[in-house]
Amino acid sequence: MKKAPRQRSRREVARPVKPPALHPGERVGLVCPASRPASPAVLKRCLRVVEELELAPVLGTNVLASQGCMAGSDEQRLADLNGFLADDSIAGIFCITGGYGSLRLISGLDYAAIARRPKIIAGCDDNCHLLLAVHAVSHLVTFHGPNLDQIASRYTFEHFRNAVMKKGSLKRIAAADLSAGEVADREPYTPVPGTAAGALLGGNLTALTSLFGTPFQPDLTEAILFLEDRNERTDILDRWLTTLHLSGQLARASGVAFGQFAGCGSRGSLNLLSIEELFGDLLEKIGKPCCFGLPVGQGQRSATLPLGIRASFDATGGIIEIGEPATS
């Protein structure tokens, strides 16, 4: 496998590397770095989503391959990724689905191709390993947005489209965002009020914690850390956040925005406290502005956040304001 370049810290790079915004008609590569889609019907729907974006989808060779819980062997999945990274006719790379397996690929990514031809890379869930590793090594702005099989609402679709196809500043993201006719069924919960500013970093809590102690460890210094996860037990999530705290990494962030934790709960553990109670207690102890309820993650309504772009965070109001364009 290719040797990853030395990770550059935020202090060594004054500005993030912004990929070009996508334009109608451009070709985008669709990959499964972790697991395969549930069925060919799901894959067909993902193709329709890309076509509705007015982009031309190009399927990776191995997206329906299968090896254990993954979409083919490590070599097959890596070949799809590196093939699209090296192909100048491919303007962006979208992940089809999450699952498990992307962590096994990051040491073999073609980082030289990423530096030569920056392009949009978007996904979430287990694919956060890729987003965070690419950003840590190349300082490329990557996009924590839904995997294609998770785009199931107009809110999610429009936020994703704006993030990857718009050159201007992105919309603000708020816990209480409502579309016309919706009932106000969500409000931010703020254990530690206050404001913060910094570069957006984070994503899936399990993936983020897995990278610490590796050459792909993100630098959380003065970052606005956003966190989400899915289908995980509450006590295990508490273990990961406590690990970030004990390592000293959590204290480096300027604020913490908690998104969606879809399908997470106590599920057989003896701990009956909620995620808000467990996480909020820890953030109160270290005094970091934080709130819960941001529409970021793997739920029905999910916004897309660019990693490495500066933003301001109002924990009291549950609002993230992105201060600059994420694309060139």
Backbone torsions as a table, in degrees:
resi	resn	phi	psi	omega
1	MET	NA	152.2	-178.7
2	LYS	-67.6	143.0	177.1
3	LYS	-80.5	128.6	-179.9
4	ALA	-70.1	141.0	174.2
5	PRO	-61.6	159.8	177.6
6	ARG	-60.4	134.2	177.3
7	GLN	-63.8	134.3	176.6
8	ARG	-100.4	134.0	179.8
9	SER	-80.9	164.4	179.4
10	ARG	-63.3	-24.8	-179.9
11	ARG	-71.6	-27.5	-177.9
12	GLU	-84.4	-19.1	-177.6
13	VAL	-121.1	114.7	-173.9
14	ALA	-68.9	-35.5	-176.0
15	ARG	-133.6	149.2	176.2
16	PRO	-70.8	156.0	175.4
17	VAL	-86.9	115.4	-176.7
18	LYS	-97.4	126.6	177.9
19	PRO	-75.3	156.6	175.3
20	PRO	-63.5	141.2	174.6
21	ALA	-63.3	149.1	177.3
22	LEU	-78.2	148.9	178.6
23	HIS	-123.2	149.7	178.8
24	PRO	-50.8	136.2	178.8
25	GLY	93.1	-14.6	-179.3
26	GLU	-72.5	154.4	-178.5
27	ARG	-88.5	133.8	176.0
28	VAL	-125.8	137.9	178.5
29	GLY	-85.9	134.4	179.1
30	LEU	-108.5	125.7	-172.8
31	VAL	-131.5	161.3	173.1
32	CYS	-126.3	83.4	-178.3
33	PRO	-71.2	-16.3	-177.9
34	ALA	-116.2	-103.7	180.0
35	SER	-93.8	167.5	178.4
36	ARG	-89.1	161.6	176.4
37	PRO	-63.7	158.7	-174.9
38	ALA	-62.9	-28.6	-177.5
39	SER	-164.5	163.5	173.8
40	PRO	-59.7	-28.4	178.2
41	ALA	-65.0	-38.8	176.9
42	VAL	-64.1	-41.2	178.8
43	LEU	-62.6	-41.1	179.3
44	LYS	-62.1	-40.1	178.8
45	ARG	-65.2	-38.2	178.4
46	CYS	-62.9	-38.1	176.5
47	LEU	-61.9	-40.0	179.3
48	ARG	-65.0	-37.9	178.4
49	VAL	-60.7	-45.2	-179.7
50	VAL	-65.2	-39.5	178.1
51	GLU	-65.4	-34.1	176.6
52	GLU	-67.6	-25.3	173.2
53	LEU	-75.0	-3.9	-177.2
54	GLU	66.6	31.7	175.2
55	LEU	-111.6	161.6	-178.3
56	ALA	-102.2	108.2	-177.8
57	PRO	-76.2	138.1	175.7
58	VAL	-125.1	114.4	-175.1
59	LEU	-77.1	137.6	168.7
60	GLY	-63.8	151.0	-175.5
61	THR	-61.7	-31.4	-168.4
62	ASN	-110.3	19.8	-172.6
63	VAL	-66.4	-22.0	177.3
64	LEU	-109.1	12.3	174.6
65	ALA	-70.9	165.5	-177.9
66	SER	-148.5	128.5	171.5
67	GLN	-145.0	105.3	-172.4
68	GLY	63.0	-127.4	179.4
69	CYS	-92.8	5.4	-174.2
70	MET	-109.9	161.9	-178.1
71	ALA	-83.4	68.5	-177.6
72	GLY	90.9	-177.3	-179.0
73	SER	-71.1	166.5	175.3
74	ASP	-56.8	-41.3	-178.3
75	GLU	-64.2	-39.4	179.2
76	GLN	-66.9	-46.9	-177.9
77	ARG	-65.9	-39.4	179.3
78	LEU	-68.0	-35.1	178.6
79	ALA	-63.0	-40.1	177.3
80	ASP	-62.7	-46.8	-178.5
81	LEU	-63.5	-53.4	-176.4
82	ASN	-67.0	-31.0	175.8
83	GLY	-61.9	-43.2	178.8
84	PHE	-72.5	-34.5	178.2
85	LEU	-63.5	-35.3	-177.2
86	ALA	-86.7	-13.6	-174.9
87	ASP	-87.5	110.8	-177.3
88	ASP	-69.5	-13.8	177.1
89	SER	-81.6	-8.6	178.7
90	ILE	-97.5	119.1	-174.8
91	ALA	-90.2	-18.9	-178.3
92	GLY	-159.8	165.5	179.7
93	ILE	-131.3	122.2	178.2
94	PHE	-112.3	138.3	174.8
95	CYS	-85.7	135.8	-177.5
96	ILE	-80.3	-44.0	-175.6
97	THR	-151.3	169.1	-179.9
98	GLY	-100.6	-128.8	179.3
99	GLY	107.2	-117.5	179.4
100	TYR	-151.6	141.4	171.7
101	GLY	138.5	-18.2	-173.8
102	SER	-69.5	-28.6	179.0
103	LEU	-58.4	-31.3	-177.5
104	ARG	-71.5	-10.9	-173.2
105	LEU	-102.5	-18.6	-164.2
106	ILE	-66.8	-28.7	178.5
107	SER	-73.1	-15.6	-178.8
108	GLY	-104.3	4.6	179.4
109	LEU	-66.3	148.5	179.6
110	ASP	-84.3	81.9	-177.6
111	TYR	-68.0	-26.4	175.9
112	ALA	-64.6	-39.1	177.9
113	ALA	-67.6	-36.3	177.6
114	ILE	-63.2	-42.4	179.6
115	ALA	-68.8	-36.4	-178.6
116	ARG	-71.3	-39.5	-175.2
117	ARG	-138.8	80.5	178.8
118	PRO	-59.3	137.3	177.4
119	LYS	-146.7	160.6	-178.4
120	ILE	-66.2	131.2	174.3
121	ILE	-126.9	122.9	-173.9
122	ALA	-134.2	143.3	176.9
123	GLY	170.6	-171.4	177.9
124	CYS	-160.4	-164.1	-179.9
125	ASP	59.2	-133.2	-179.2
126	ASP	-62.1	-24.6	179.7
127	ASN	-69.0	-8.2	173.2
128	CYS	-60.0	-25.8	174.4
129	HIS	-56.0	-43.8	-179.9
130	LEU	-66.7	-48.3	-177.4
131	LEU	-57.8	-46.8	-176.4
132	LEU	-71.8	-39.3	-180.0
133	ALA	-66.3	-45.2	179.4
134	VAL	-61.6	-42.4	179.6
135	HIS	-66.6	-40.7	-178.8
136	ALA	-64.4	-39.2	-176.1
137	VAL	-82.0	-46.4	-171.6
138	SER	-106.0	-10.0	-175.4
139	HIS	64.3	17.4	175.7
140	LEU	-70.1	137.1	172.6
141	VAL	-70.3	117.7	174.9
142	THR	-110.7	167.4	-168.0
143	PHE	-122.4	115.0	173.7
144	HIS	-84.0	94.3	178.0
145	GLY	-133.4	-179.1	-177.5
146	PRO	-67.1	144.3	162.5
147	ASN	-62.9	154.4	-173.3
148	LEU	-58.8	-32.6	-178.7
149	ASP	-75.4	-2.6	179.5
150	GLN	-105.5	-0.8	178.7
151	ILE	-79.8	100.1	-171.1
152	ALA	-130.7	12.8	177.7
153	SER	-148.5	156.9	178.8
154	ARG	-64.2	-36.3	177.7
155	TYR	-57.1	-50.5	-178.7
156	THR	-63.4	-44.2	-179.3
157	PHE	-60.7	-47.6	-176.1
158	GLU	-67.0	-40.0	178.0
159	HIS	-65.2	-39.2	178.5
160	PHE	-65.1	-46.0	-180.0
161	ARG	-61.3	-45.5	179.2
162	ASN	-60.5	-37.7	-176.0
163	ALA	-69.6	-40.3	-172.9
164	VAL	-99.1	-11.2	-174.9
165	MET	-124.7	7.8	-177.5
166	LYS	-117.8	133.3	-178.5
167	LYS	-84.6	-24.9	-177.7
168	GLY	-80.5	-175.4	178.5
169	SER	-65.3	148.6	-177.3
170	LEU	-83.6	164.4	177.3
171	LYS	-66.3	154.6	173.2
172	ARG	-69.3	156.3	-180.0
173	ILE	-119.5	124.1	-174.4
174	ALA	-133.6	144.0	179.1
175	ALA	-61.4	-32.3	-175.8
176	ALA	-99.4	18.0	176.9
177	ASP	-57.5	131.1	179.7
178	LEU	-133.2	142.1	170.7
179	SER	-89.7	165.5	-179.1
180	ALA	-56.9	131.7	175.8
181	GLY	87.0	-4.2	-179.1
182	GLU	-84.1	151.6	175.9
183	VAL	-87.0	141.7	-179.9
184	ALA	-73.7	85.1	-177.7
185	ASP	-104.0	11.6	-179.8
186	ARG	-143.9	138.6	176.2
187	GLU	-142.7	149.1	177.6
188	PRO	-68.2	144.3	171.3
189	TYR	-111.5	121.8	-169.0
190	THR	-121.9	95.4	176.1
191	PRO	-67.7	-35.2	-178.9
192	VAL	-127.9	101.5	179.9
193	PRO	-70.9	164.1	177.9
194	GLY	139.2	-177.5	-180.0
195	THR	-128.1	160.7	179.2
196	ALA	-153.8	162.5	176.6
197	ALA	-142.7	150.3	179.2
198	GLY	160.4	-177.1	178.1
199	ALA	-77.6	139.5	177.4
200	LEU	-73.3	129.1	175.7
201	LEU	-146.3	152.7	175.7
202	GLY	133.4	-145.8	-176.0
203	GLY	128.1	-136.8	-178.1
204	ASN	-64.4	124.1	-174.4
205	LEU	-63.4	-42.0	179.4
206	THR	-61.5	-44.9	-179.4
207	ALA	-65.5	-44.7	-178.9
208	LEU	-57.9	-48.5	-177.7
209	THR	-64.9	-32.0	-179.4
210	SER	-64.4	-22.6	-175.5
211	LEU	-88.8	-15.1	-178.6
212	PHE	-71.1	136.6	-173.9
213	GLY	89.4	1.6	177.8
214	THR	-111.8	169.4	176.2
215	PRO	-65.8	-9.1	-176.2
216	PHE	-105.0	15.7	-178.6
217	GLN	-63.2	127.5	178.0
218	PRO	-74.2	153.3	176.8
219	ASP	-95.9	108.9	-176.3
220	LEU	-89.2	6.5	-176.9
221	THR	-59.2	119.5	178.5
222	GLU	57.9	25.5	178.5
223	ALA	-88.4	153.7	163.6
224	ILE	-87.4	108.2	-175.7
225	LEU	-89.5	120.8	174.7
226	PHE	-112.8	140.0	-172.4
227	LEU	-134.3	142.6	175.2
228	GLU	-151.8	167.1	174.5
229	ASP	-164.3	176.8	-175.3
230	ARG	-150.1	137.6	172.8
231	ASN	53.9	41.9	179.3
232	GLU	-122.7	150.0	177.9
233	ARG	-70.6	144.6	-177.1
234	THR	-60.2	-40.0	-177.5
235	ASP	-69.0	-30.7	177.2
236	ILE	-71.5	-40.8	175.8
237	LEU	-61.3	-40.0	177.4
238	ASP	-62.2	-36.5	177.0
239	ARG	-61.3	-44.0	-177.9
240	TRP	-66.5	-44.4	-179.6
241	LEU	-66.5	-37.7	177.3
242	THR	-64.5	-36.3	175.8
243	THR	-61.2	-44.0	176.2
244	LEU	-60.2	-38.4	180.0
245	HIS	-68.0	-49.4	-176.7
246	LEU	-65.3	-28.9	178.9
247	SER	-76.5	-10.9	-178.0
248	GLY	87.5	-3.3	-176.6
249	GLN	-72.1	-38.7	-176.9
250	LEU	-62.8	-37.5	-178.5
251	ALA	-67.4	-18.7	-179.5
252	ARG	-76.6	-24.6	-178.5
253	ALA	-70.3	152.8	178.9
254	SER	-85.9	-22.2	178.3
255	GLY	-170.6	162.0	-176.7
256	VAL	-130.0	121.8	178.4
257	ALA	-108.5	116.2	179.9
258	PHE	-93.7	127.2	178.8
259	GLY	-94.0	-138.1	-175.8
260	GLN	-89.4	143.3	174.6
261	PHE	-124.5	64.3	-173.2
262	ALA	-63.5	129.4	176.9
263	GLY	75.7	5.3	179.9
264	CYS	-88.1	148.3	-180.0
265	GLY	-179.9	-174.9	-174.7
266	SER	-70.4	-38.5	174.0
267	ARG	34.0	71.1	173.8
268	GLY	88.2	-10.8	177.2
269	SER	-81.7	161.8	-179.8
270	LEU	-81.5	-10.6	-178.7
271	ASN	-83.0	122.1	-179.3
272	LEU	-105.2	1.2	179.1
273	LEU	-73.1	149.2	178.7
274	SER	-78.1	166.4	174.9
275	ILE	-60.6	-40.9	179.0
276	GLU	-59.5	-40.6	-179.3
277	GLU	-70.5	-46.0	-178.0
278	LEU	-65.4	-51.5	-177.7
279	PHE	-69.9	-41.2	-178.8
280	GLY	-61.9	-38.9	178.8
281	ASP	-61.2	-42.4	179.9
282	LEU	-67.0	-42.8	-179.2
283	LEU	-68.1	-31.4	175.1
284	GLU	-64.2	-38.3	-178.7
285	LYS	-65.1	-37.0	-178.3
286	ILE	-96.8	-3.7	171.7
287	GLY	70.4	34.2	179.0
288	LYS	-96.4	130.9	174.5
289	PRO	-54.8	132.7	-178.8
290	CYS	-155.2	155.4	172.0
291	CYS	-152.2	162.6	179.1
292	PHE	-116.1	153.8	172.2
293	GLY	106.3	7.0	177.7
294	LEU	-65.3	141.6	180.0
295	PRO	-78.6	63.8	-178.8
296	VAL	-132.7	125.9	179.4
297	GLY	144.4	-133.6	-171.8
298	GLN	-128.5	33.9	177.2
299	GLY	-97.1	-170.3	-178.0
300	GLN	-64.6	-37.2	-179.1
301	ARG	-116.6	110.7	-174.7
302	SER	-139.0	125.5	176.5
303	ALA	-86.0	165.3	178.6
304	THR	-108.6	129.7	-178.6
305	LEU	-117.1	135.5	177.8
306	PRO	-88.1	124.1	179.0
307	LEU	-75.2	128.2	176.7
308	GLY	100.5	-7.6	-179.7
309	ILE	-90.9	137.9	-178.9
310	ARG	-70.6	144.4	-179.2
311	ALA	-150.4	166.7	172.0
312	SER	-114.7	149.1	-173.5
313	PHE	-130.2	121.0	175.7
314	ASP	-106.5	98.2	-177.0
315	ALA	-66.7	-33.9	-178.9
316	THR	-63.6	-43.2	-179.4
317	GLY	-91.4	-8.6	-177.9
318	GLY	67.4	49.0	-173.0
319	ILE	-131.5	135.0	168.8
320	ILE	-114.8	125.4	176.8
321	GLU	-112.0	119.6	-179.5
322	ILE	-87.0	123.2	-166.3
323	GLY	-90.3	-4.8	-178.0
324	GLU	-153.8	160.6	176.9
325	PRO	-61.4	148.6	-179.7
326	ALA	-96.5	-11.1	-178.5
327	THR	-126.4	163.2	178.8
328	SER	-98.6	NA	NA
